[in-house]
Amino acid sequence: MGGLFGVISDENCSKRLFYGTDYHSHLGTENAGMAVFGPKGFYKTIHSISQAQFKSRFVDDYKVMDGQIGIGVIDDDSPQPLIFRSKFGTFAIAATGLIANHESLTEKLLSEGISFTERTGGKVNSVELAAKLINKGKDIVDGIRRMQDAIEGSLCILILTEKGIYAARDKYGRFPLSIGRGGNNRKALAVATEASSFPNLGFEITGFIGPGEIKFLSTTGEIETKSPALPVRKTCAFLWIYTGYPSSIYDGVSVESARERCGAALARNDQVAADFVAGLPDSGVGHALGYAMASGLPYRRPLVKYTPGYGRSYTPPSQDIRNLVATMKLSAIKDVISGNRMVICDDSIVRGTQLKNFTVKKLWDNGAKEIHIRPACPPLLFPCKFGSSTRSISELAARRAIRAIEGKDIHDVSEYLNPQSKKYQEMVEWIRQDLNVTSLMYLDIQEMIKAIGIPEEQLCLYCWRGEDSEK
C-alpha cells in the first residue's frame, strides 16, 4: 500500500508538502520521503516510519527544505523518492503500487547493460526500476507510457522536474490520483492519492486523473493533459470498503457515503435481533452507521481505538507487528458490552486472526451475550496482484475454510463464489465457528457494487472473483 502527494506553489511549499504527505499515513507503515526543487536545486529526505509516525520523523526536515515544487510519498515497498540525472534532465520520482514482473524486468534491463544502485529487501528498488524503464523513452511522457506497458501489476507515479510535476495514474486506474487547485491562489496546484488531503491545505478538487492518463502540473498554474485516459477503468472496489480515508472521494464517489450504503444494505438483508450495532474502529464505523440508520438499532461503542501511535493492523508486512497493533489499539468498554447482543460491522475479513484473537475475544471476555459479525463485502478469495496488501492465498480466512472443507487446496473455487450454493454456506459456517461468533453474514457482491455506485465493469473485483473480474 502507499500514497502520493505533490504540490506546486509560488512560495516555499515544504509545509504543505509535509502535511499533505502526512494525510496519507493510513496507507503505509514502512517508508516515507519528500523531495523538493527550489533555489538550491533538488533536495530529498527519506526515513523509515516502521517505529515512528511520519510527523515525528520529518518535522525537522520540512523546516529546512526550500522549494516551490515538491512530491511526497508513503509506501510499504521501497524507500523513496529517488533523484536521477538523465537525458531528460534531473528529476525526482515517487511511485506506489506493485510491479508483479519485477524480477523479469530487472533481468531484461541488466542484459541490456543497464545498472542499478538501489536495493531494498534483497531486490532492486522498485522506484529505480520504474525510472530506468521511463528513461528508455524518447521523452518523459513516452517513457511513462513504455513503463505502463511493460509492467504487470499497477503503478501510480509522480515525477518532479524543474518546471512542474508529471502525474500518471496506473494503466487501468486501479488506484486513484486527484488534482486540486488553490482556492485563493489559482497558481497553487496539488495532486494526491487521497483527495481528503486537499481542503485543510487550501485546495479544491478540480478533477480525477483517468486510467493511464498523464497530466503535467506546471509552475505557471496550468494543468496539461500529456497523454489521454485509456478506455478501460478498473478502480479498486476495496478503496471504498476499507483502504480509503472516510473523507476522501474517488472518481466522484464519497468513501463515507458508500460505506453507509453498504451498512444499509447489510441491514435490509438481516433478520437478527440485537440490542445495538457497532463498527470496528475505524473503517467499520461508516458501515455500522448505515446499518443503524436502516435498522433503527442504536449505535454504540463497545470498542474504542486508542489512536495516538497505532495505525492500521492490516498494513504492516509482519504478522507479529499486525498482532501487536491489533492487541494494543482497541480498548473494550465493559459497561456497554456486558449482557448485550450486538451486531458488529467490519469492512471485511481478510486473514481473520486478529478479529478472532483480539476483537471477538475482548467482547466475550467482557460479558457479551451474542456477537453477530457483518462484513461489508463478500469473502476475499484471491490475494491482490495489483497492490502489496494480501500477498498469498494461505493468508485468507476463506481459503483456510475451503482447505478444511475439501481436505486440500483447490484451484477451482467457483462453487464458493455463489452465495446460494451449499459450498458457500459451508465456507461461511466454517469461518463463523473459527471466529467463535454467534452468526456471520457477508454482504453480497451485487449489493456492494450498488452501494459503491460505480458500474460493475469499471471496478476491480479481483480479490472476490479472481481472473473472471478482469475479462
C-alpha positions as CSV (number, residue, x, y, z in Angstrom):
1,M,0.0,0.0,0.0
2,G,1.0,3.6,-0.3
3,G,0.1,7.2,-1.1
4,L,1.4,10.1,-3.2
5,F,1.2,13.8,-2.7
6,G,2.6,16.6,-4.9
7,V,2.3,20.4,-4.6
8,I,3.3,23.5,-6.6
9,S,3.3,26.9,-5.1
10,D,4.8,30.4,-5.8
11,E,6.2,30.3,-2.3
12,N,8.0,27.7,-0.2
13,C,5.8,24.6,-0.5
14,S,7.5,22.5,2.2
15,K,4.9,23.0,4.9
16,R,2.0,22.0,2.6
17,L,4.1,19.1,1.3
18,F,4.8,17.9,4.9
19,Y,1.1,17.9,5.9
20,G,-0.2,16.7,2.6
21,T,2.1,13.7,2.7
22,D,1.2,13.0,6.3
23,Y,-2.5,12.8,5.3
24,H,-1.5,9.6,3.6
25,S,-0.2,7.9,6.8
26,H,-3.1,5.4,6.9
27,L,-1.8,3.9,3.6
28,G,1.6,2.7,4.8
29,T,3.8,1.9,7.8
30,E,7.3,1.3,6.4
31,N,8.9,4.0,4.3
32,A,8.3,7.7,3.6
33,G,10.1,10.6,1.9
34,M,9.8,14.0,0.4
35,A,11.7,15.8,-2.4
36,V,11.6,19.5,-3.5
37,F,13.1,21.7,-6.2
38,G,14.0,25.2,-5.3
39,P,16.7,27.8,-5.4
40,K,19.4,25.3,-4.3
41,G,18.3,22.6,-6.8
42,F,16.8,19.2,-5.9
43,Y,16.7,18.0,-2.3
44,K,15.3,14.8,-0.8
45,T,14.8,13.2,2.6
46,I,13.8,9.6,3.3
47,H,13.1,7.9,6.6
48,S,11.8,4.6,7.9
49,I,8.4,5.1,9.7
50,S,8.2,1.5,10.9
51,Q,9.0,2.6,14.5
52,A,7.7,6.2,14.5
53,Q,4.9,8.3,12.9
54,F,5.6,10.4,9.8
55,K,5.3,13.7,11.6
56,S,7.9,12.9,14.2
57,R,10.3,11.6,11.5
58,F,10.0,14.6,9.2
59,V,9.1,17.6,11.4
60,D,12.7,18.9,11.4
61,D,13.3,18.1,7.8
62,Y,10.5,20.1,6.3
63,K,11.6,23.2,8.3
64,V,14.9,23.3,6.4
65,M,13.5,22.4,3.0
66,D,13.2,25.2,0.5
67,G,11.3,24.7,-2.8
68,Q,8.3,25.8,-4.8
69,I,7.6,22.3,-6.1
70,G,7.6,19.1,-4.1
71,I,6.5,15.5,-4.0
72,G,6.0,13.2,-1.0
73,V,5.3,9.5,-0.6
74,I,4.4,6.9,2.0
75,D,5.0,3.4,0.8
76,D,5.5,-0.1,2.2
77,D,7.7,-1.4,-0.7
78,S,10.7,0.9,-1.4
79,P,12.5,3.8,0.2
80,Q,11.8,6.9,-2.0
81,P,11.6,9.4,-3.7
82,L,14.8,9.0,-5.7
83,I,16.6,11.6,-7.8
84,F,18.1,10.9,-11.2
85,R,20.2,12.8,-13.6
86,S,19.0,11.6,-17.0
87,K,18.9,12.5,-20.7
88,F,15.6,14.3,-19.8
89,G,17.4,16.4,-17.2
90,T,17.4,15.9,-13.4
91,F,14.1,14.7,-11.9
92,A,12.8,13.1,-8.7
93,I,10.3,10.2,-8.8
94,A,7.9,8.6,-6.4
95,A,5.7,5.6,-7.1
96,T,3.2,3.4,-5.3
97,G,1.7,0.1,-6.3
98,L,3.1,-3.3,-7.3
99,I,5.3,-4.4,-10.2
100,A,4.4,-8.1,-10.3
101,N,7.0,-8.9,-13.0
102,H,9.8,-7.1,-11.1
103,E,12.4,-9.9,-11.5
104,S,12.0,-10.5,-15.2
105,L,12.1,-6.7,-16.0
106,T,15.2,-6.4,-13.8
107,E,17.0,-9.2,-15.7
108,K,15.9,-7.8,-19.0
109,L,17.4,-4.4,-18.2
110,L,20.6,-5.9,-16.8
111,S,21.0,-7.9,-20.1
112,E,20.8,-4.6,-21.9
113,G,23.7,-3.2,-19.9
114,I,21.7,-1.1,-17.5
115,S,22.9,-0.9,-13.9
116,F,21.1,-0.5,-10.6
117,T,22.3,1.1,-7.4
118,E,19.4,0.9,-5.0
119,R,18.4,-2.3,-3.4
120,T,15.5,-3.0,-0.9
121,G,14.9,-6.3,0.8
122,G,17.4,-8.1,-1.5
123,K,15.9,-6.8,-4.7
124,V,16.2,-3.8,-6.9
125,N,14.3,-0.8,-5.6
126,S,11.0,-0.8,-7.5
127,V,11.1,3.0,-8.0
128,E,14.6,2.8,-9.5
129,L,13.3,0.0,-11.8
130,A,10.4,2.3,-12.9
131,A,12.8,5.2,-13.5
132,K,15.1,3.1,-15.7
133,L,12.1,1.9,-17.7
134,I,11.0,5.5,-18.2
135,N,14.5,6.6,-19.2
136,K,14.2,4.3,-22.2
137,G,11.6,6.6,-23.8
138,K,12.0,9.4,-26.3
139,D,10.8,11.8,-23.6
140,I,9.3,11.6,-20.1
141,V,5.7,11.1,-21.4
142,D,6.8,8.4,-23.9
143,G,8.9,6.8,-21.2
144,I,5.9,6.7,-18.8
145,R,3.8,5.0,-21.5
146,R,6.5,2.5,-22.1
147,M,6.8,1.8,-18.4
148,Q,3.0,1.3,-18.1
149,D,3.0,-1.2,-21.0
150,A,6.0,-3.1,-19.6
151,I,4.9,-3.7,-16.1
152,E,2.4,-6.3,-14.8
153,G,0.6,-5.1,-11.8
154,S,-0.2,-1.4,-11.1
155,L,1.9,1.7,-10.6
156,C,1.0,5.3,-10.0
157,I,3.8,7.8,-10.3
158,L,4.8,11.4,-9.7
159,I,7.9,12.9,-11.4
160,L,9.2,16.2,-10.1
161,T,11.1,18.4,-12.7
162,E,12.3,22.0,-12.6
163,K,9.2,23.1,-14.4
164,G,6.5,21.1,-12.7
165,I,5.1,17.6,-11.8
166,Y,4.1,14.8,-14.1
167,A,1.3,12.7,-12.6
168,A,0.4,9.4,-14.1
169,R,-2.3,7.0,-12.8
170,D,-1.8,3.3,-13.3
171,K,-2.9,1.9,-16.6
172,Y,-6.3,0.6,-15.5
173,G,-6.9,3.3,-12.8
174,R,-6.9,0.7,-10.0
175,F,-5.6,3.3,-7.6
176,P,-6.6,7.0,-7.5
177,L,-5.0,10.3,-8.3
178,S,-6.8,13.6,-7.8
179,I,-5.9,17.1,-8.7
180,G,-6.6,20.2,-6.6
181,R,-6.2,23.9,-7.2
182,G,-5.6,26.6,-4.5
183,G,-8.8,28.5,-3.6
184,N,-7.1,31.8,-3.1
185,N,-4.0,31.2,-5.2
186,R,-5.1,29.8,-8.6
187,K,-1.4,29.0,-9.5
188,A,-1.1,26.7,-6.5
189,L,-1.7,23.1,-7.5
190,A,-1.7,19.7,-5.8
191,V,-2.0,16.1,-6.8
192,A,-2.8,13.3,-4.3
193,T,-3.8,9.7,-3.9
194,E,-6.2,10.9,-1.1
195,A,-8.4,13.9,-2.1
196,S,-9.1,14.3,1.6
197,S,-5.7,15.9,1.9
198,F,-6.8,19.0,-0.1
199,P,-9.3,21.0,2.0
200,N,-7.3,21.7,5.1
201,L,-4.4,22.8,2.9
202,G,-6.5,25.3,0.9
203,F,-7.1,23.2,-2.2
204,E,-10.3,22.4,-4.0
205,I,-10.8,19.3,-6.1
206,T,-10.7,20.1,-9.8
207,G,-10.8,16.6,-11.2
208,F,-9.7,13.0,-11.2
209,I,-6.9,11.6,-13.4
210,G,-8.2,8.8,-15.6
211,P,-6.7,5.3,-16.1
212,G,-3.3,5.5,-17.6
213,E,-3.7,9.3,-18.1
214,I,-0.6,11.5,-17.8
215,K,-1.0,15.1,-16.6
216,F,1.6,17.8,-16.2
217,L,1.1,20.4,-13.5
218,S,3.3,23.4,-14.3
219,T,4.7,26.2,-12.2
220,T,2.6,28.7,-14.1
221,G,-0.6,27.1,-12.7
222,E,-1.5,25.2,-15.9
223,I,-2.8,21.6,-16.0
224,E,-1.9,20.0,-19.3
225,T,-3.0,16.5,-20.5
226,K,0.1,14.9,-21.9
227,S,-1.5,11.6,-22.7
228,P,-5.3,10.9,-22.6
229,A,-7.0,8.5,-20.3
230,L,-7.2,4.9,-21.6
231,P,-10.7,3.4,-22.3
232,V,-10.8,0.6,-19.6
233,R,-11.2,1.6,-16.0
234,K,-10.9,-0.9,-13.2
235,T,-10.9,1.1,-9.9
236,C,-10.2,-1.0,-6.8
237,A,-13.5,-1.5,-5.0
238,F,-11.7,-2.1,-1.8
239,L,-10.9,1.6,-1.7
240,W,-14.4,2.4,-0.7
241,I,-14.8,-0.7,1.5
242,Y,-11.6,-0.4,3.6
243,T,-8.5,1.2,2.2
244,G,-9.6,4.8,1.7
245,Y,-9.9,7.5,4.2
246,P,-13.6,8.3,5.1
247,S,-13.4,11.9,3.9
248,S,-11.9,11.0,0.6
249,I,-13.6,10.9,-2.8
250,Y,-12.6,8.6,-5.6
251,D,-13.8,9.1,-9.2
252,G,-16.5,11.3,-7.8
253,V,-17.8,8.9,-5.2
254,S,-17.6,9.7,-1.4
255,V,-16.0,6.9,0.7
256,E,-18.1,7.6,3.7
257,S,-21.4,7.7,1.8
258,A,-20.5,4.4,0.0
259,R,-19.8,2.8,3.4
260,E,-23.1,4.0,4.8
261,R,-24.9,2.5,1.8
262,C,-23.0,-0.8,2.4
263,G,-24.2,-0.9,6.0
264,A,-27.8,-0.1,5.0
265,A,-27.7,-3.0,2.5
266,L,-26.5,-5.3,5.3
267,A,-29.4,-4.2,7.5
268,R,-32.0,-4.7,4.8
269,N,-31.0,-8.3,4.3
270,D,-30.6,-9.1,8.0
271,Q,-33.2,-10.6,10.4
272,V,-31.1,-10.8,13.5
273,A,-32.4,-9.5,16.9
274,A,-29.9,-7.4,18.7
275,D,-29.6,-4.6,21.3
276,F,-27.3,-2.4,19.3
277,V,-25.0,-2.1,16.3
278,A,-21.3,-1.1,16.4
279,G,-18.5,-0.6,14.0
280,L,-14.9,-1.8,14.4
281,P,-12.8,1.3,14.6
282,D,-12.1,3.0,12.3
283,S,-13.0,1.6,8.9
284,G,-16.1,-0.3,10.2
285,V,-17.7,2.8,11.6
286,G,-19.3,4.1,8.4
287,H,-20.7,0.7,7.6
288,A,-22.2,0.5,11.1
289,L,-23.8,3.9,10.9
290,G,-25.5,2.9,7.7
291,Y,-26.7,-0.3,9.4
292,A,-28.0,1.7,12.4
293,M,-29.9,4.2,10.2
294,A,-31.5,1.4,8.1
295,S,-32.3,-0.9,11.0
296,G,-33.3,1.5,13.7
297,L,-30.9,-0.1,16.2
298,P,-29.0,2.3,18.4
299,Y,-25.3,2.8,17.6
300,R,-23.0,2.2,20.5
301,R,-19.2,1.8,21.0
302,P,-18.2,-1.4,22.8
303,L,-14.7,-0.9,21.5
304,V,-12.8,2.3,21.1
305,K,-9.5,2.9,19.3
306,Y,-6.6,4.5,21.1
307,T,-5.4,6.5,18.1
308,P,-2.0,8.0,19.0
309,G,0.8,5.8,17.8
310,Y,-1.4,3.0,16.5
311,G,-2.1,2.7,12.8
312,R,-4.0,0.0,10.9
313,S,-3.3,-3.6,11.9
314,Y,-3.9,-4.6,8.3
315,T,-1.0,-2.6,6.7
316,P,2.3,-3.8,8.4
317,P,4.0,-6.5,6.5
318,S,4.9,-8.6,9.6
319,Q,2.3,-10.7,11.2
320,D,3.9,-10.1,14.6
321,I,3.6,-6.4,14.2
322,R,0.0,-6.7,13.0
323,N,-0.9,-8.8,16.1
324,L,0.8,-6.3,18.4
325,V,-1.1,-3.3,16.8
326,A,-4.4,-5.3,17.0
327,T,-3.9,-6.1,20.6
328,M,-3.0,-2.6,21.8
329,K,-5.1,-0.3,19.7
330,L,-8.6,-1.4,20.8
331,S,-9.9,-0.9,24.3
332,A,-13.1,-2.6,25.5
333,I,-15.9,-0.8,27.4
334,K,-17.3,-3.5,29.7
335,D,-20.4,-1.4,30.7
336,V,-21.5,-1.3,27.1
337,I,-20.7,-4.9,26.3
338,S,-21.8,-6.9,29.3
339,G,-25.1,-8.8,28.8
340,N,-25.8,-7.3,25.3
341,R,-26.5,-8.8,21.9
342,M,-24.5,-6.8,19.3
343,V,-24.2,-6.5,15.6
344,I,-20.6,-5.8,14.8
345,C,-19.9,-4.3,11.3
346,D,-16.5,-4.6,9.9
347,D,-15.1,-3.6,6.5
348,S,-14.0,-7.1,5.6
349,I,-12.5,-10.4,6.9
350,V,-9.1,-10.8,5.3
351,R,-7.0,-13.1,7.5
352,G,-9.5,-13.3,10.3
353,T,-6.8,-14.0,13.0
354,Q,-7.0,-10.5,14.5
355,L,-10.8,-10.4,14.5
356,K,-10.8,-13.7,16.3
357,N,-8.0,-13.3,18.8
358,F,-8.0,-9.6,19.6
359,T,-11.5,-8.4,19.0
360,V,-14.1,-11.1,19.4
361,K,-12.2,-12.4,22.4
362,K,-12.3,-9.0,24.1
363,L,-16.1,-8.9,23.6
364,W,-16.6,-12.3,25.1
365,D,-14.2,-11.6,27.9
366,N,-16.3,-8.5,28.8
367,G,-19.6,-10.3,29.0
368,A,-21.1,-10.1,25.5
369,K,-24.3,-12.1,25.2
370,E,-24.3,-12.5,21.4
371,I,-21.9,-11.4,18.7
372,H,-23.1,-11.1,15.2
373,I,-20.4,-10.2,12.6
374,R,-21.4,-8.3,9.5
375,P,-18.6,-7.7,6.9
376,A,-19.4,-5.1,4.3
377,C,-18.1,-7.1,1.4
378,P,-18.0,-10.8,0.3
379,P,-15.4,-13.3,1.4
380,L,-12.0,-12.5,-0.1
381,L,-10.8,-15.5,-2.1
382,F,-7.8,-14.1,-4.1
383,P,-4.7,-12.2,-2.9
384,C,-4.3,-8.8,-4.6
385,K,-1.9,-8.9,-7.5
386,F,-2.0,-5.1,-8.1
387,G,-1.0,-3.8,-4.6
388,S,1.0,-5.0,-1.7
389,S,-1.8,-5.8,0.8
390,T,-2.7,-9.5,0.8
391,R,0.1,-11.5,-1.0
392,S,-0.7,-15.2,-0.6
393,I,-3.7,-17.4,-0.7
394,S,-2.8,-19.1,2.6
395,E,-3.4,-15.8,4.4
396,L,-7.1,-15.6,3.5
397,A,-9.7,-16.9,6.0
398,A,-12.0,-18.0,3.2
399,R,-9.2,-20.1,1.7
400,R,-8.4,-21.7,5.1
401,A,-12.1,-22.6,5.3
402,I,-12.1,-24.2,1.8
403,R,-8.9,-26.1,2.6
404,A,-10.6,-27.5,5.7
405,I,-13.8,-28.4,3.9
406,E,-12.0,-30.0,0.9
407,G,-9.1,-31.5,2.8
408,K,-6.7,-29.8,0.4
409,D,-6.0,-26.7,-1.5
410,I,-8.1,-26.5,-4.7
411,H,-7.7,-24.3,-7.8
412,D,-11.3,-24.1,-8.9
413,V,-13.3,-22.3,-6.2
414,S,-16.2,-21.3,-8.4
415,E,-18.7,-23.1,-6.3
416,Y,-17.6,-21.0,-3.3
417,L,-18.4,-17.7,-5.2
418,N,-22.1,-18.3,-5.3
419,P,-23.9,-17.2,-2.0
420,Q,-26.8,-19.5,-2.9
421,S,-24.6,-22.6,-3.1
422,K,-24.1,-25.3,-0.4
423,K,-20.4,-24.9,-0.6
424,Y,-20.6,-21.1,0.1
425,Q,-22.8,-21.8,3.1
426,E,-20.3,-24.4,4.4
427,M,-17.4,-21.9,4.0
428,V,-19.2,-19.2,5.9
429,E,-20.2,-21.6,8.7
430,W,-16.6,-22.8,9.0
431,I,-15.4,-19.2,9.3
432,R,-18.1,-18.5,11.9
433,Q,-17.1,-21.3,14.0
434,D,-13.4,-20.4,13.7
435,L,-14.1,-16.9,14.8
436,N,-16.3,-18.1,17.6
437,V,-19.2,-15.8,16.9
438,T,-23.0,-16.2,17.2
439,S,-23.6,-15.5,13.5
440,L,-21.8,-14.3,10.4
441,M,-23.3,-12.8,7.3
442,Y,-21.4,-11.2,4.4
443,L,-22.6,-8.5,2.1
444,D,-23.5,-9.9,-1.4
445,I,-21.2,-8.6,-4.2
446,Q,-24.0,-7.1,-6.2
447,E,-25.2,-5.2,-3.2
448,M,-21.7,-4.0,-2.6
449,I,-21.3,-2.8,-6.2
450,K,-24.7,-1.0,-6.0
451,A,-23.6,0.7,-2.7
452,I,-20.4,1.9,-4.3
453,G,-22.3,3.5,-7.1
454,I,-19.9,2.8,-10.0
455,P,-20.8,0.4,-12.9
456,E,-19.6,-3.1,-12.3
457,E,-17.4,-3.1,-15.4
458,Q,-15.4,-0.1,-14.1
459,L,-14.5,-1.8,-10.8
460,C,-11.6,-4.1,-10.0
461,L,-13.2,-7.0,-8.1
462,Y,-10.2,-9.4,-8.4
463,C,-9.9,-10.2,-4.7
464,W,-13.5,-11.6,-4.7
465,R,-13.8,-13.1,-8.3
466,G,-10.2,-13.7,-9.4
467,E,-9.4,-13.7,-13.1
468,D,-13.1,-13.6,-14.2
469,S,-13.3,-10.0,-13.0
470,E,-10.6,-8.9,-15.5
471,K,-12.4,-10.2,-18.5
